[in-house]
């Protein structure tokens, strides 16, 4: 049943009461871009054999009523983009979701702009991709991630991008030893004042581009636990962190040849005249040809 109603943008109602789905294995993109649907009754759906729900409701921007309490997801491995673009939803009840076999949750709730509550009592032990998972959840103030098992995750890029309402984010229990990509992870979290990164293991991270870009309310970032020996890209990492006063990069091993353009762009509150790496090696300005009035340069 994959893509069965894909792109039916003007569809207002669908009667699915006679559907028999016990033998169905794929329903990825089934209601993709059904922009006008406001209600969807799936109470008779038998989903015990479904293995792929990728983008099932992606782009259903008018949907305000969706009951998934009967969904059996124990065999599902892919829920990527499942609720992407739920711009009208304020709460999604997924308390019955069995995600023990899921490997991909990337962009799952991305652009759910009105979402204010979500139950995340998920089993995430086999998840390898969480990129963009909460990106654009502008109204979601608090997320309880205390039970998240991230030991197998390799991709967290854009994970919390544009979380504009959040003032605090507790990711202290994250196991990040296998993560390779953290680019844009906290980008544009404009209200966030504190991020606990004390437990972050970044030994395998390759990309940190704009990781904290646009976090304009952050005053301090403690990166003393960071290992950057394998990082290949740090461009704009702290760009537009306008309130940032202190920045501890003492543990960072920064290579001379990696792109760092705009790393401290608009960091107008930084007190340090220079920041020195643990080996006391001083690197030159990243791009001396750019005008000083636009870029504040610091020696790293």
C-alpha positions as CSV (number, residue, x, y, z in Angstrom):
1,X,0.0,0.0,0.0
2,X,3.0,2.3,-0.3
3,X,2.1,5.7,-1.8
4,X,-1.5,4.7,-2.2
5,X,-2.9,8.2,-1.7
6,X,0.4,10.0,-2.4
7,X,-0.1,13.7,-3.4
8,X,-3.9,13.7,-3.0
9,X,-3.7,17.3,-1.9
10,X,-7.4,18.1,-2.2
11,X,-8.7,14.9,-0.6
12,X,-11.0,15.8,2.4
13,X,-12.2,12.3,3.6
14,X,-11.2,8.7,3.1
15,X,-13.4,5.8,4.2
16,X,-11.0,3.0,5.1
17,X,-13.5,0.9,7.1
18,X,-13.5,-2.0,4.6
19,X,-9.7,-2.2,4.3
20,X,-8.2,-5.6,5.3
21,X,-4.5,-5.1,6.0
22,X,-3.4,-8.2,7.9
23,X,-1.1,-9.3,5.0
24,X,0.3,-5.8,4.2
25,X,4.0,-5.3,4.8
26,X,4.6,-1.8,3.3
27,X,2.6,1.4,3.9
28,X,5.4,3.9,3.5
29,X,4.1,7.2,2.1
30,X,0.5,6.0,2.1
31,X,-1.0,9.4,2.9
32,X,2.1,11.5,1.9
33,X,1.1,15.1,1.1
34,X,-2.7,14.6,1.8
35,X,-2.7,18.3,2.8
36,X,-6.4,18.8,3.2
37,X,-7.2,15.7,5.4
38,X,-8.3,16.8,8.8
39,X,-9.4,13.4,10.2
40,X,-8.2,9.9,9.6
41,X,-9.8,6.8,11.1
42,X,-7.4,3.8,11.1
43,X,-9.0,1.9,14.0
44,X,-9.6,-1.2,11.8
45,X,-6.0,-1.3,10.5
46,X,-4.1,-4.5,11.3
47,X,-0.4,-3.5,11.2
48,X,1.2,-6.5,12.9
49,X,3.1,-7.4,9.7
50,X,4.1,-3.9,8.7
51,X,7.9,-3.4,8.4
52,X,8.0,0.0,6.8
53,X,6.0,3.2,7.8
54,X,8.4,5.7,6.2
55,X,6.7,9.0,5.6
56,X,3.3,7.5,6.2
57,X,1.6,10.8,7.2
58,X,4.3,13.1,5.9
59,X,2.9,16.5,4.9
60,X,-0.6,16.0,6.3
61,X,-0.5,19.6,7.5
62,X,-4.3,19.9,8.3
63,X,-4.6,16.7,10.2
64,X,-5.8,17.4,13.8
65,X,-7.3,14.0,14.7
66,X,-5.4,10.8,14.4
67,X,-5.8,7.8,16.7
68,X,-3.0,5.2,16.5
69,X,-3.7,3.4,19.7
70,X,-4.4,0.1,17.9
71,X,-1.2,0.2,15.8
72,X,1.1,-2.8,16.3
73,X,4.6,-1.7,15.3
74,X,6.7,-4.5,16.7
75,X,8.0,-5.5,13.2
76,X,8.5,-2.0,11.9
77,X,12.1,-1.0,11.2
78,X,11.6,2.4,9.5
79,X,9.5,5.3,10.8
80,X,11.6,8.0,9.1
81,X,9.5,11.2,8.4
82,X,6.4,9.4,9.7
83,X,4.9,12.7,11.1
84,X,6.9,15.2,9.2
85,X,5.0,18.5,8.7
86,X,2.2,17.9,11.1
87,X,1.8,21.6,11.4
88,X,-1.7,21.5,13.1
89,X,-1.1,18.8,15.7
90,X,-0.5,19.8,19.3
91,X,-0.1,16.4,20.8
92,X,0.7,12.9,19.5
93,X,0.0,9.9,21.7
94,X,2.5,7.1,20.8
95,X,2.5,5.4,24.2
96,X,1.7,2.0,22.6
97,X,4.4,2.2,19.9
98,X,6.8,-0.8,20.1
99,X,10.0,0.4,18.4
100,X,12.4,-2.3,19.5
101,X,13.2,-3.2,15.9
102,X,13.3,0.3,14.5
103,X,16.6,1.5,13.1
104,X,15.6,4.9,11.5
105,X,13.8,7.7,13.3
106,X,15.3,10.6,11.3
107,X,13.0,13.6,10.7
108,X,10.2,11.7,12.5
109,X,8.6,14.9,14.0
110,X,10.3,17.5,11.8
111,X,8.3,20.7,11.3
112,X,5.6,19.7,13.7
113,X,5.4,23.4,14.5
114,X,2.4,23.3,16.9
115,X,3.4,20.2,18.8
116,X,3.5,20.8,22.5
117,X,3.4,17.3,24.0
118,X,4.9,14.0,23.0
119,X,5.4,10.7,24.8
120,X,8.9,9.4,24.0
121,X,8.9,6.2,26.1
122,X,10.5,4.5,23.1
123,X,12.9,1.7,22.8
124,X,15.7,3.2,20.8
125,X,18.4,0.5,21.2
126,X,18.8,-0.2,17.5
127,X,18.4,3.3,16.2
128,X,21.3,4.4,14.0
129,X,19.8,7.6,12.6
130,X,18.2,10.4,14.6
131,X,19.0,13.3,12.2
132,X,16.4,16.1,12.1
133,X,14.2,14.1,14.6
134,X,12.8,17.2,16.4
135,X,13.9,19.9,13.8
136,X,11.4,22.7,13.5
137,X,9.4,21.7,16.6
138,X,9.1,25.4,17.5
139,X,6.4,25.0,20.2
140,X,7.8,22.0,21.9
141,X,9.2,23.4,25.2
142,X,10.3,20.2,27.0
143,X,11.4,16.8,25.7
144,X,12.1,14.0,28.1
145,X,15.0,12.1,26.6
146,X,16.1,10.4,29.8
147,X,15.2,6.9,28.5
148,X,16.8,7.3,25.0
149,X,19.4,4.7,24.2
150,X,21.7,6.3,21.6
151,X,24.6,3.9,21.7
152,X,24.2,2.8,18.1
153,X,23.3,6.2,16.6
154,X,25.8,7.5,14.0
155,X,23.9,10.6,12.7
156,X,22.5,13.4,14.9
157,X,22.8,16.3,12.4
158,X,19.9,18.8,12.6
159,X,18.4,16.8,15.5
160,X,17.1,19.8,17.5
161,X,17.3,22.5,14.8
162,X,14.9,25.5,15.3
163,X,13.7,24.5,18.8
164,X,12.8,28.1,19.4
165,X,10.7,27.7,22.6
166,X,13.0,25.6,24.6
167,X,15.1,27.2,27.3
168,X,16.8,24.0,28.5
169,X,17.8,20.8,26.8
170,X,19.0,17.8,28.8
171,X,21.0,15.4,26.7
172,X,23.4,14.5,29.6
173,X,22.6,10.7,29.2
174,X,23.3,10.6,25.5
175,X,25.8,7.9,24.5
176,X,27.5,9.5,21.5
177,X,30.6,7.3,21.0
178,X,29.5,6.2,17.6
179,X,28.1,9.5,16.3
180,X,29.9,10.8,13.2
181,X,27.7,13.8,12.2
182,X,26.6,16.6,14.6
183,X,26.3,19.4,12.1
184,X,23.4,21.8,12.9
185,X,22.5,19.6,15.9
186,X,21.4,22.6,18.0
187,X,21.3,25.2,15.3
188,X,18.8,28.0,15.8
189,X,17.7,26.9,19.3
190,X,17.3,30.6,20.0
191,X,15.9,30.4,23.5
192,X,18.0,27.7,24.9
193,X,20.2,28.9,27.8
194,X,21.8,25.7,28.9
195,X,23.0,22.5,27.1
196,X,24.6,19.8,29.2
197,X,27.3,18.2,27.1
198,X,29.4,16.8,29.9
199,X,28.7,13.2,28.8
200,X,29.3,13.7,25.1
201,X,31.9,11.5,23.5
202,X,32.9,13.0,20.2
203,X,35.9,10.8,19.4
204,X,34.3,9.6,16.1
205,X,32.6,12.9,15.0
206,X,33.7,14.1,11.6
207,X,31.3,17.1,11.1
208,X,30.4,19.9,13.6
209,X,29.4,22.6,11.1
210,X,27.0,25.2,12.7
211,X,26.5,22.8,15.6
212,X,25.5,25.7,17.9
213,X,24.9,28.3,15.2
214,X,22.2,30.8,16.1
215,X,21.9,29.7,19.8
216,X,21.7,33.4,20.6
217,X,20.7,32.9,24.3
218,X,23.6,30.6,25.2
219,X,26.1,32.3,27.6
220,X,28.4,29.4,28.2
221,X,29.3,26.2,26.5
222,X,31.6,23.7,28.3
223,X,33.3,21.6,25.7
224,X,35.9,20.2,28.0
225,X,34.9,16.7,27.3
226,X,35.1,17.1,23.5
227,X,37.6,15.2,21.4
228,X,37.9,16.8,18.0
229,X,40.8,14.9,16.5
230,X,38.7,13.4,13.7
231,X,36.6,16.5,13.0
232,X,36.9,17.6,9.3
233,X,34.5,20.6,9.3
234,X,33.8,23.3,12.0
235,X,32.5,26.2,9.8
236,X,30.1,28.4,11.7
237,X,30.1,26.2,14.7
238,X,29.3,29.1,17.1
239,X,28.1,31.6,14.6
240,X,25.6,34.2,15.9
241,X,25.9,33.0,19.5
242,X,25.5,36.6,20.4
243,X,25.3,36.1,24.2
244,X,28.2,33.7,24.5
245,X,30.6,35.0,27.1
246,X,32.8,32.0,27.9
247,X,34.0,29.1,25.7
248,X,36.2,26.4,26.9
249,X,38.0,24.7,24.0
250,X,41.0,23.5,26.0
251,X,40.4,19.8,25.3
252,X,40.0,20.4,21.5
253,X,42.6,19.1,19.1
254,X,42.0,21.4,16.1
255,X,43.8,20.7,12.9
256,X,45.2,23.6,11.0
257,X,43.7,22.6,7.6
258,X,40.0,22.1,8.4
259,X,37.4,24.6,7.3
260,X,36.5,27.0,10.1
261,X,35.2,30.0,8.3
262,X,32.7,32.1,10.3
263,X,33.2,29.9,13.4
264,X,32.8,32.9,15.7
265,X,30.7,35.1,13.4
266,X,28.7,37.6,15.5
267,X,30.0,36.3,18.8
268,X,30.1,39.8,20.1
269,X,30.1,39.0,23.8
270,X,33.0,36.6,23.9
271,X,35.4,37.9,26.6
272,X,38.5,36.1,25.4
273,X,41.0,37.9,23.2
274,X,42.3,34.5,22.2
275,X,41.5,30.9,22.7
276,X,44.4,28.5,22.8
277,X,44.3,24.7,22.2
278,X,45.7,22.2,24.7
279,X,49.0,22.0,22.8
280,X,49.3,25.8,22.9
281,X,49.4,25.8,19.1
282,X,48.1,29.1,17.7
283,X,46.3,29.1,14.4
284,X,46.0,32.2,12.2
285,X,42.7,33.9,11.4
286,X,40.4,31.7,9.4
287,X,39.8,34.0,6.5
288,X,41.6,37.4,6.9
289,X,40.0,38.6,3.7
290,X,36.6,38.9,5.2
291,X,35.7,42.4,6.7
292,X,36.2,42.7,10.4
293,X,32.9,44.5,11.0
294,X,31.1,41.3,10.0
295,X,33.4,38.7,11.5
296,X,34.9,38.6,15.0
297,X,38.1,36.6,14.8
298,X,39.7,34.8,17.7
299,X,42.9,32.9,17.7
300,X,42.3,29.3,18.5
